[in-house]
């Protein structure tokens, strides 16, 4: 059994994707990234990336979601993929979004549509996320 949260699971769905399907997924994820940037920038100027804080907030709605994100995200940080700035650019977002969908066993398109619909009507809940981060000893930077 593969216990590495950053390696492909070898699922049939993943192995059978054509180049065109992979490119379509990348396009969908790029749109999701733009949506995330727009969402977190709604009350301030447009940013050039997402903080860890914003990533958790965009992809998750509650502690259960954030604990799930933490499963693969901490490994991403430990491997040094975040660099020194702890901001997620579009390439990192693409990698993380694919891993999130793979672990949830949902399609990229399905998950992107769900997040877009939810964030269209969702305010950033910094207080709840902040207290969860302290309780679970997550080191995420606040942009406030």
CORRA-V24791 format. One line per field, one symbol per residue. ss: DSSP state (H for helix, E for strand, - for the rest). phi: phi as a letter, one per 40 degrees, with the letter a starting at -180 (. if undefined). psi: psi as a letter, one per 40 degrees, with the letter a starting at -180 (. if undefined). Layout:
ss->???
phi->???
psi->???
This chain:
ss->-----------HHHH---HHHHHHHHHHHHHHHHHHHHHH---------EEHHHHHHHH---HHHHHHHHHHHHHHHH--------EE-HHHHHHHHHHHHHHH---HHHHHHHHHHHH------HHHHHHHHHH---------
phi->.cbccbcccgccccccccccccccdcccccccccccccccccbacccbabcddccdcccbbaccccccdddbcdcccdcgccgccfbbccccdccccccdccccgbcdccccccccccccbbccbcccccccccccfccbccbc
psi->hheheeiiefiddddehidddddddddddddddddddddeedeaihieihidddddddeieiddddddddddddddddeeeeaeefihaddddddddddddddefiidddddddddddedehihgddddddddddefhgihie.
